[in-house]
Amino acid sequence: MAKFYYGGQAVIEGVMMRGQNSLAVAIRKPDQNIYVYEEKLTPKIYQNKLFRLPFLRGMILMWEVLGLGSRILTLSANVATGALDPDAPKETTEKGEKPEMIGGAGMVGSLLVSLSIAVAVFFVGPMLVANLLQPLIGGGWLNLLVEGGIRLLLLLGYLYFIGRIPDIQRVFGYHGAEHKAINAMEHGQPLDVAHVRQATRLHTRCGTGFILIVAVISIFVFALVGSPIWPIKILSRILLVPVVAGIAYEVMRLGANFYHVPLVRWLLTPALALQGLTTREPDDGMIECAIAALERVLQRDKEAESAHDEVPVNDRRVVTEK
């Protein structure tokens, strides 16, 4: 059986972790208690053999995680801001309506708009600029390198400037806590604040590094398209995004598997260095959230292994911890 890699993401005032059978997110409430929410992962995505095939699994997982991550991010925003108090009695307003929460039905539309803007800015935009420079740089490999360079500069600039926003800095702190907890677990360290704090906040399977790998892989994939007419070229930049992501996912997995090899470690240095823009040293409260989420998915996977079957995790389980 292939080795399973635990992963997660930072959310607003919390950390989400994904295991083999369930996900768990630990969110710091306004009263400073930790709210832990968990749910069963979609079997069709995580257990179907077809979706585990190399390259295909990266493309499928990317779209699934985007939807899952956005939904959990919305939940964290509601809990962290107090718009949703899961421990409060289910009451209604004077008008008999439930209190309005952040997100809701508009989340899917917002996600599609955000994805469209991201593809336009980071994939189509650099291609258009490189084509404007074609009289100076030609239409061959130099053109592709300039396009890739512009894409990389846009990425670095975006990460740098959003990292200056105080609220985003806190999210980056939780990002660091997520990495530290997983690193401590993978190195056999106890999951307590003291040991997790000592772990590095850099990780070989980080989404930030994945984005950098996507920027590099895109140069070679888009080179296969050549220099067709503009409409075809623009369409290729849009349609090939999942292909680029699928290849980048496999490259990232290989890098994680062979990180002990000096050459691989050297090649991954830029991806790890880029994480300095998206992680911060977490405080103890952030580490506590990361530990709570990771312990929950580890517990569910241990139960599943003991039962030699899938653990019956309810669609929604919650608990509040001090």
ROLOTOR-432003 format. One record per residue (C-alpha): x, y, z. Coordinates in pm, whole numbers, plus 32768, in hexadecimal, padded with zeros to 4 digits. Example, Ala and Ser with C-alpha at 12.3 -4.5 7.8 and 13.67 -1.06 7.14 Angstrom:
BEGIN
84CE7E3E830C85577F9682CA
//
This chain:
BEGIN
8000800080008082815B7FA880EC823680C67FDE8327813280408491815F7F828562825A7F4486C781F47E6F87F2823D7E4E896782207E358A9A82F67CDF8B3A831A7C658C6E83D07CCF8C44853D7D038AD0850E7D9A89A5845A7CFB889583867D9A873B836A7D41862582757D6C84B682CC7D1D837782117BB4836782867B5284BE83067BAE862A831F7BB886F6845C7BD1886C848C7C20891385D97BB48A7F85F27BF88B77870A7AAB8C0E87747A858D7487F57A6D8CE589597BC48C41891A7B3D8ADE89267B9189F788047A74898087297AC58835867779F487D4854B7A2386918488798185DE836979B384AC82947A7B84DD815479DA849380057A2583237FBB7A1383547E417B3684487E4F7C1383B07F5A7BD482397F377B8081F77DC87CA6814D7D187C6F82167BDB7C9E835C7C947DE582D97D277E8E82B47BD37FBF83947BA17F7884E67AFE7DFF84AD7B067DFF84B07C847EA286057C887D9F86A17BA47C7886047C5A7CFF86577DB37D4487C07D507BD988087CFB7B5487477E267C3B87F77F197BE1894C7E8A7A7489107ED97ABA886C80277BB28976808F7AC98A92803379AB89F780F67A7E89C1822E7B0D8B1F820A79AA8BA7820A795A8ADC83427A908B6183F37A338CC7839E78DB8C988434795E8BF685737A8B8CDB85A879C18E1A857D78A38DA0865877A98DA1853777748C32858B778C8BAE86EF776A8A3486D7773C8A14884F76268B15886B74B68AAD887874148AA4872273528BE8873772B78CCA863572A88E3F8612717A8F15866C71058EEB850671128D728529723F8D4E844473888CA4848774B28D8F84AE755E8DCB836176B78D2E833777E08D92826177EA8CD4811776C38BF180DB762C8BC47F8277148CC27EE1784E8BFB7F37784B8B297DF878238C5B7D1D79358D127DD87A1D8BE87DAF79E18BD87C377A1C8D4E7C137B5B8D377CE37BDD8C147C137B908CCC7AD07C4C8E007B467D738D2C7BBB7D8D8C7A7A6A7D6F8DC379AF7E778E747A807F768D5F7AB37F538C98796E7EB58D6778597F448EB978C580B68E5678B4807C8DB9775D7FE58EFD76D881068FCD775E82078EDD76C981568EF0757A8167906B758282DF904675B082FB8F4E7491839B904A739F84BB9065749984D88F02752184498E2F7407834C8D15742B84268BF3749984B08B7F75E685128CDF764F83A68D46762C833B8C22770884458C75780B83D58DE07817826C8D6D784082D28C85795B83A58D9579FA82838E8A79F781A38D7D7A9182A28D407BA582CB8EB47BED81528EDE7C0781468DB97CFA825E8E427DD481C98F9F7DD480718F1E7E3080F28E4B7F5181CE8F667FCF80C0906F7FD37FA88F9D806980A08F31817280AD909D81E67F3D9094824D7F1F905583C77DFB8F6283AA7EB18E9B829F7FE68E92837B7F1A8DDC84827EA78CE1837A80158CB0831C805C8C70848D7F5D8B56848880018ADE834681478AC4840480988A09851C800889108422816388C78395820088A884EC80F987B08565811B86D18432829886E1843E8297868285AF81AA855F856C827584E0844283B384E9851183168424862C83058546872281EF8566882680D0864687BC80ED874988CF813888BC88B882A1889E892F830787968830823B8823870E82D5897B8742843088E9870D83D0885F85B5841989218478830389E583D7837C8985827A82ED885281D0833387A1808781C187748033815388D9806C805A897A7F81813E8AA97F5D825389CE7ED2815189267DF480FA8A767D5882698AB47D098286895C7C68814E89AE7B9A81F68AEC7B1C83298A287AAA826E88FE7A15818989E9795382B28A61788382F2890277FE818488A277D1812D89E27718825F89AD763981AE887D75A6809A89637526818F8A2C745681208B7D73CA7FC28B5473397ED48C7472F97E778D44742B7D1E8CAC74737DB28B4B74747ED78BBB75477DF78C62764A7D148B3076537E428A4F768A7EAB8B1777BC7D528AE178537D14897477F77E7188FD78527E67898179B87DE788327A427EF187797979800488567A047F7988277B637F6F86AC7B3880DB869E7ACB8147878F7BDE809786B87CE2816085857C7982A4864D7C7B825586C57DDB821085607E52835684E67DBA840F86027E63837885A37FB383CC84327F81853684727F22857F85A77FF1869C84E88098875784ED7F4A8843861D7F4387E9867C7DDB867486757E2586AA873D7F62876688417E968658884F7D8A854A88867E91860689A37F3A85488AB77E7E83F68A177ED184508A04804284DC8B65804283978BEA7FAF82E18B6A80E3838C8C8081A282898D67810381598C99816881B38C1682C381F68CC8840B826A8C46855B81258BE8860D80C88C36877480668B2488687EF38B5088217F2A8B1586AD7FF589DD86F47EE0895C87D87DE7897686B87ED088BA85CC7F0387A686CE7D8C878787137D3A875D85A07E57866B855A7E0F8594868B7CA4857586207CF284EB84C27E02840985507D05838086477C08833785337D0E8289845C7D8481B985837C1D814D85C47BF380F484557D31802684557CC57F6A858F7B737F1B84F77C0F7EBC83A57AFA7F86830B7A8080E782DE7A288194842378BE8212842879098382845177D18457845A77AD8563835477E0866684637878864085BD78DA875F869A797A878C87EE79F088B988B07B35889E89707BE389868A62
//
